[in-house]
Amino acid sequence: MFRKIIAFAFILALTLSSAAFAGRFDFAIIQPGQPGTTAEAQPVMDELAKYLSTKLGEKVRGVYYNDLNEALGSIEKSKPAWGITGLTFFKSYANKFSMIPVASTLPQGMQKDVWRLIVPISNPDSPLKVGGTVYGSMLYAPRSLELLFGTQGGEFAVEGTHNALRMLRKVNKGKVAGVVLDAVQYSVIKDSDRYSGTKVVFTSAELPNSPVVWFGSTNDDTLRLQAVLLDMDKDPAAKELLKLLQTVGFSPADKDLH
């Protein structure tokens, strides 16, 4: 019995990783650090693929990755046509994979993202005084610190986490040096008194939200996809799907990404 389960899981993994990127509009959502697994997110990918298949008149398939190495390995073997990526993934690998921004997500309707460095309240107020390891869901990819600080620097070690709010609880207890939260994560906890043992010591500049990217040279297919995405917030049939995707819709590509 267990051999059958293992064999099925192996076949599923192969299907998701190698066969997903065969069509003109097949996609990958790449969000290192976000919760869940590829398999758990597949029903949402299937709903998005079904919607796009109807709108584009083409068979569409999609897959989700929240593991950086898994995403890199898959794309290196076979690029999707397009994807939605985390900002640090885009900034770190845009040139390597020829990713061109064609639209932007709008989590909670926000046009921009902001990251905040949160440390125990007993710590100095300067981010330059932070020692140890700082955790964050966006801190997997190489250019994360550069995005957080710009040219202002930061000397502490960073580590990616799939559960930033759990790490925040550890910061509140003084067990972890710090955590970085994005704007959506911070909106969940900003009015709570459960984290009275923490404080914000650095707020980033306004940053682009997760972009929609096209892999390789843009063409007529790119424009067709872009038009569908930009119209989704006006389509009643897309209302529930957008909630699943955690965006109120899509806007034109953020000019700060170019």
Buried (B, 14 or more C-beta within 10 A) or exposed (E): EEEEEEEEEEEEEEEBBEEBBEBBBBBBBBBBBBEEEBEEBBEBBBBBBBBBBEBBEBEBBBBBBBBBEBBBEBBEEBBBBBBBBBBBBBBBBBEEBEBBBBBBBBBEEBEBBBBBBBBBBEBEEEBEEBEEBBBBBBBBBEBBBBBBBEEEEBEBBBEBBBEBBEBBBBBBEBEBBBBBBBBEBBEEBEEEEEBEEBBBBBEBEBBBBBBBBBBEEBEEBBEBBBEBBBEBBEBEEBEEBBEEBBBBBBBEBBEEBE
